[in-house]
C-alpha cells in the first residue's frame, strides 16, 4: 500500500471499523435480507442506502493518506474539501494505541498522537494493521526525541511495572463510586417497581429507557477502560495499558505531565482508597470532536491504597510538598463546605492544593509547567480580606487554585511562586 | 508586587469609546421602552424610559470604574495585567510562555485609533488582554512581547 513518494494508506477495512455500531446495525439489517430469511418490501431502497454508505466509506479511505517526514507526520484527507495536516513530532505529548472491540476482530488498531502547542490537536491514524502499529509508534517516539534510530529504542525496552489494579478492587470501587451508586439506585428502583406496581414500572422504564441505559453504559465504560490498568515505566516515558473489550496503550513522554490529581470520594475515604489522574497538554475546549478525544484526563491508578498512590507520586513528582497549611478560619464564611479540606503547600519546584468536600481532590502542579499565575479577589473575599491564587497549566482539566488565603499571604505566595516558576523554567 | 513597578493604563479615549457604546445602547433601550410602553398607557411608558435611563447611568458609572482599574506593566521576565473592580484580578504572564499575541480593533475602537492586545499562552485560563491601547502603543507592545517571547521561549 506504499506509493512511490512515501505516502501510505490506512488499512482497507478502516471504514468498517470506524463505522462501529453503524456497521453492526447495517449487518443486522442486511444479512437476513441477503440470505432470504426476511422478505422486505423495499429491498431496493435498503440496498441503495447500504451501497451508498459503503461507497462513501471506500472513497474516504481512498482519499486519505499519510507519511512520516523527518520531523513531522503529515495526513492528507478529504475529497471535496481537501485537507493537508502537518503534525510536528517535537510537540507530541502522548501517543495512544487504541483498539476497540470491532478493531480487535479485524486485527487493526488506531494510532493517536496528542499534540501540545497552540492548536493542541489530535492526529488520528484510524486504522492501521496491528503489526505495523507498534513499530510506527516506536519510530515516532524516537523521532520526537530527536534520535532517528529505532534499534536503540528496542534494546532499551526494559520495563518496570509501577502499579496495577486488581479486578476485585476495581469492581468494588466502581460499585461505591458516584456512577455506581446511581446505577444501583436505578436498579433497586426498577426491581421494587416490578414487584410492587408492574404496570407503572413498565411505563416508567420504557419512558426513561435511554436515560437508564446511559447510566449503565457509564458504569460499563468505566469498567471496560480501567480493567487491569497497568502503569509501566519504559525508556520512552510511562505506558498505561488496560481495557477489557477495547484495549488502549498510552505512552506519555517523559516530562510531559502537566499536573497530577488525587481524588478521594467520601465513600472511598473510609477504605483508604484514592484515584490518581494525570493531565497532559492539549486543547482545553474540544468542540466538534468525538468523546474519545475529549477524554484526556487519564487515571494512572483507577483505585488504590494511599501507599500505592504515594509510590506512584514519588515517581511522578519526586519533589512534592509533604505538608500543607490551612486557610484562616474566616474563610469558612466564603467556602462553608470545602473549608474543612482547603489547604496548600509548596516546595521550590511544585505546588499542591487540596479542595472539595464530598470528593476531596488534591492537585499537584510542577512549577516549570506553570503557564501563568493569577491573583483573584471577589467582593465577598474583599470583605473578608481573602484572595485566591491560580496556577494555570496547559493541561485540560487540572489547575492548582490556592483558595481563600489571607490577602498578605496570597500576595507573598504570588510573588514567590512567580520567582520559583522562573527558576524552575531555567533549570528545565 | 503592586508598589515597585511602573503601571501603565489604557488610553483615556477608551472611556469615550465605551461611553459612546453605552449611550447608543441606552438610546435604543429608551426607544424600545417607549414604543412597547405606549401600548400600556403613558405611565408605563414613562416608567420604562426612566428605568432604561437609570440603567444607562449605572452602566456609565460602572464602565468608567472598570476602565480606571485596568493596567499593565512590563517587568524583566513577565507582563503584569490587572483588571476588574468587583472581581479584581492580577495576571502574571511570563514572556517565554506567550504563544501568540493578537491585536484586534472593532469598528468603534478603530475610529478612535485604539486597539486591543490579547496574550495567549498554552493555558486557556490565562486570558490576559489589554483594551484601548493607542494603535502605535499596541504595535510596540506586540512587537516587544513577540521579541521577548522568542528570546525566552520555553517548551510546554
Contacts between the chains, C-beta under 8 A, distances in Angstrom:
chain1	res1	chain2	res2	distance
A	91	B	156	7.6
A	93	B	156	7.7
A	116	B	122	6.7
A	116	B	156	4.3
A	117	B	99	7.6
A	117	B	122	7.4
A	117	B	156	7.1
A	118	B	99	4.7
A	118	B	100	6.2
A	118	B	120	7.1
A	118	B	122	7.3
A	120	B	122	7.7
A	256	B	156	7.9
A	258	B	156	7.9
A	281	B	122	6.1
A	281	B	156	5.0
A	284	B	123	7.7
A	284	B	124	4.0
A	284	B	125	7.9
A	285	B	124	6.7
A	368	B	154	8.0
A	369	B	156	7.7
A	371	B	93	7.9
A	371	B	97	5.0
A	371	B	121	4.2
A	371	B	122	5.4
A	371	B	123	3.8
A	371	B	126	5.4
A	372	B	91	5.9
A	372	B	92	6.2
A	372	B	93	4.5
A	372	B	94	7.2
A	372	B	97	6.3
A	372	B	121	5.5
A	372	B	123	6.3
A	372	B	125	7.8
A	372	B	126	3.3
A	372	B	128	7.1
A	373	B	91	7.4
A	373	B	92	4.5
A	374	B	89	5.8
A	374	B	90	6.7
A	374	B	91	4.8
A	374	B	92	7.2
A	374	B	125	7.7
A	374	B	126	6.9
A	375	B	89	6.9
A	375	B	90	4.4
A	376	B	87	6.5
A	376	B	88	7.4
A	376	B	89	5.0
A	377	B	87	7.0
A	377	B	88	5.0
A	377	B	89	7.8
A	378	B	86	7.1
A	378	B	87	5.0
A	379	B	86	5.4
A	379	B	87	7.4
A	382	B	88	7.8
A	390	B	125	6.8
A	392	B	121	7.3
A	392	B	123	3.8
A	392	B	125	4.3
A	392	B	126	4.4
A	393	B	123	5.7
A	394	B	121	7.6
A	394	B	122	3.5
A	394	B	123	5.3
A	394	B	156	5.1
A	395	B	123	7.9
A	399	B	123	7.6
A	399	B	125	6.1
A	411	B	1	6.1
A	414	B	1	6.3
A	414	B	90	7.3
A	414	B	92	6.9
A	415	B	1	5.3
A	418	B	78	6.7
A	418	B	92	5.2
A	418	B	94	8.0
A	421	B	94	7.2
A	422	B	77	5.6
A	422	B	78	7.8
A	422	B	94	6.8
A	425	B	94	7.2
A	425	B	96	6.6
A	425	B	154	5.0
A	428	B	154	7.1
A	428	B	155	7.7
